[in-house]
Amino acid sequence: MSTMTTVHPPATASSTTPLPFLADDEVRELTHRERPAAQARALDAVGIPYRRRLDGTLLVIRDDIKGTPTTTRPAANGLDWSHAA
């Protein structure tokens, strides 16, 4: 009796089903910054929430940049854009 080993490919986004979070290169493209600390400052400046991974890189939920945030967080500059002028 032979044992069959299943090899799973790494988690990547396909063209039809994107991952629920941005890839590291997408975070760099969004923020125009290379280093996680600078990326965090850029995200804070525009009020996009993120979490910091154990390796220091940032985890940005895709829905948070599509205008349907999963959590509400005030903008870093203190402006309230929740109501019309």
C-alpha positions as a Markdown table, in Angstrom:
| # | Residue | x | y | z |
|---|---|---|---|---|
| 1 | Met | 0.0 | 0.0 | 0.0 |
| 2 | Ser | 1.5 | 3.3 | -1.0 |
| 3 | Thr | 1.0 | 6.6 | 0.8 |
| 4 | Met | 0.0 | 9.5 | -1.3 |
| 5 | Thr | 1.3 | 12.9 | -0.3 |
| 6 | Thr | -0.8 | 16.0 | -1.2 |
| 7 | Val | 1.2 | 19.1 | -2.0 |
| 8 | His | -0.7 | 22.3 | -1.7 |
| 9 | Pro | 0.4 | 25.3 | -3.7 |
| 10 | Pro | 1.2 | 28.6 | -1.8 |
| 11 | Ala | -1.8 | 30.8 | -1.2 |
| 12 | Thr | -1.9 | 33.3 | -4.1 |
| 13 | Ala | -4.7 | 35.3 | -5.6 |
| 14 | Ser | -6.2 | 34.0 | -8.8 |
| 15 | Ser | -7.7 | 36.3 | -11.4 |
| 16 | Thr | -11.2 | 35.4 | -10.4 |
| 17 | Thr | -10.9 | 35.2 | -6.6 |
| 18 | Pro | -8.6 | 37.8 | -5.0 |
| 19 | Leu | -7.3 | 37.2 | -1.5 |
| 20 | Pro | -9.2 | 39.1 | 1.2 |
| 21 | Phe | -6.0 | 41.1 | 2.0 |
| 22 | Leu | -3.5 | 43.0 | -0.1 |
| 23 | Ala | -0.2 | 41.3 | -1.1 |
| 24 | Asp | 3.0 | 43.0 | 0.0 |
| 25 | Asp | 3.6 | 44.5 | -3.5 |
| 26 | Glu | 0.0 | 45.9 | -3.5 |
| 27 | Val | 0.7 | 47.7 | -0.1 |
| 28 | Arg | 3.9 | 49.2 | -1.6 |
| 29 | Glu | 1.9 | 50.3 | -4.7 |
| 30 | Leu | -0.9 | 51.8 | -2.6 |
| 31 | Thr | 1.4 | 53.7 | -0.2 |
| 32 | His | 4.4 | 54.5 | -2.6 |
| 33 | Arg | 6.6 | 53.4 | 0.3 |
| 34 | Glu | 9.0 | 50.5 | 0.7 |
| 35 | Arg | 9.5 | 50.2 | 4.4 |
| 36 | Pro | 6.6 | 49.0 | 6.7 |
| 37 | Ala | 7.0 | 51.9 | 9.1 |
| 38 | Ala | 6.7 | 54.4 | 6.2 |
| 39 | Gln | 3.8 | 52.4 | 4.8 |
| 40 | Ala | 2.0 | 52.6 | 8.2 |
| 41 | Arg | 2.4 | 56.4 | 8.3 |
| 42 | Ala | 1.0 | 56.7 | 4.8 |
| 43 | Leu | -2.0 | 54.5 | 5.7 |
| 44 | Asp | -2.6 | 56.4 | 8.9 |
| 45 | Ala | -2.5 | 59.7 | 7.0 |
| 46 | Val | -5.5 | 58.5 | 4.8 |
| 47 | Gly | -7.3 | 56.6 | 7.5 |
| 48 | Ile | -6.9 | 53.1 | 6.1 |
| 49 | Pro | -6.8 | 50.5 | 8.9 |
| 50 | Tyr | -4.1 | 47.8 | 9.0 |
| 51 | Arg | -2.6 | 45.2 | 11.3 |
| 52 | Arg | 1.1 | 44.5 | 11.8 |
| 53 | Arg | 2.2 | 40.9 | 11.1 |
| 54 | Leu | 4.8 | 39.3 | 13.4 |
| 55 | Asp | 7.5 | 39.9 | 10.7 |
| 56 | Gly | 6.7 | 43.6 | 10.8 |
| 57 | Thr | 5.0 | 43.8 | 7.4 |
| 58 | Leu | 1.5 | 45.2 | 7.2 |
| 59 | Leu | -1.8 | 43.4 | 6.6 |
| 60 | Val | -4.4 | 45.5 | 4.8 |
| 61 | Ile | -7.9 | 44.1 | 4.3 |
| 62 | Arg | -9.0 | 44.6 | 0.7 |
| 63 | Asp | -12.5 | 45.7 | 1.7 |
| 64 | Asp | -11.0 | 48.5 | 3.8 |
| 65 | Ile | -9.7 | 50.3 | 0.6 |
| 66 | Lys | -12.8 | 49.6 | -1.5 |
| 67 | Gly | -14.9 | 52.0 | 0.6 |
| 68 | Thr | -16.6 | 49.2 | 2.7 |
| 69 | Pro | -14.5 | 49.1 | 5.9 |
| 70 | Thr | -15.0 | 46.3 | 8.3 |
| 71 | Thr | -14.2 | 48.6 | 11.2 |
| 72 | Thr | -14.6 | 52.3 | 11.6 |
| 73 | Arg | -11.5 | 54.3 | 12.4 |
| 74 | Pro | -11.1 | 58.1 | 12.4 |
| 75 | Ala | -8.7 | 59.7 | 9.9 |
| 76 | Ala | -5.2 | 60.4 | 11.3 |
| 77 | Asn | -5.7 | 64.1 | 10.5 |
| 78 | Gly | -8.8 | 64.4 | 12.7 |
| 79 | Leu | -11.2 | 65.3 | 9.8 |
| 80 | Asp | -14.7 | 63.8 | 10.0 |
| 81 | Trp | -15.9 | 62.9 | 6.4 |
| 82 | Ser | -18.9 | 60.8 | 7.6 |
| 83 | His | -21.5 | 63.5 | 6.8 |
| 84 | Ala | -22.2 | 65.7 | 3.8 |
| 85 | Ala | -21.4 | 69.4 | 4.0 |
